[in-house]
Amino acid sequence: MKQIGGLLAMAFMLAGLPAWAGSIAGTVSFSGTAPENEKFIVAKDAEVCGTGTREVEWVRVVGGKLSRAVVYIDKIDGPKLWPNAAELSRIDQKDCKFTPHMQVIRNGAEVEVSNSDPVQHNIHTYEVIGRAMRTVFNVNQPNKGVFKQAVNLKRGKWLKLGCDAHDFMRAWVFTASNPYYAVTGDDGSFNITDVPAGEYKLVAFHPTLGKKNTVVTVRDDLAKAEFIFSE
């Protein structure tokens, strides 16, 4: 079967067509003790935000597996189409929380932020460039409503979201340059499908732990890759 697939891939390439597609699958793990959640005091708007403390889970590890990491092919020219979810990021501010906590969009797509709370929010977003951050947009939302803006990051991949009115509100948006990506779930697994035959640089990128690289070769079957982050 592999030999037949390889012959088909060669025939496709000679004809100028996309090579036979395979998949890249694997797991992202975490070694050591995961960082504790950061705790913030809820100091205002108790009728909506609640009271006491609010925890922010920067790193989610379940059974040694790392969740909410984006695994993507660094550079690729393939025929795969973007999923509809990547064309518009919808983020809701409800009960003084950003929902969802993390998502992926096409770089250049729009981010739509709703204020569903009867209190003031101030959406403040940053392009994360290594240890530096650059403001992308900073918009006051005193009332319920929707704000929308296209996001085109030049140097970074992660858009960090915060609320200047409530410091415990945090979220992340990953801006992808191609549709060959996957987000790890609580089991740490990922699967990137419809990958043309070839050799690729594969990157696992977490918003606070950084990134790791490996090289994979895709033929006509399933290529495997594993990543391990540590404290």
Buried (B, 14 or more C-beta within 10 A) or exposed (E): EEEEBBEBBEEBBEEEEBBBBBBBBBBBBBEEEBBEBEEBEBEEBEEBBEEEEBEBBBBBBEEEBBBBBBBBBBEBEBEBEEEEEBEEBBBBBEEBBBBEBBBBBBBEBBBBBBBBBEBBBBBBBBBBBEEEBEEBBEBBBEEEEEBEEEBEBEEBBBBBBBBBBBBBBBBBBBBBBBBBBBBBBEEBBBEBEBBBBBEBEBBBBBBEBEBBEBEBEBBBEBBEBEBBBEE
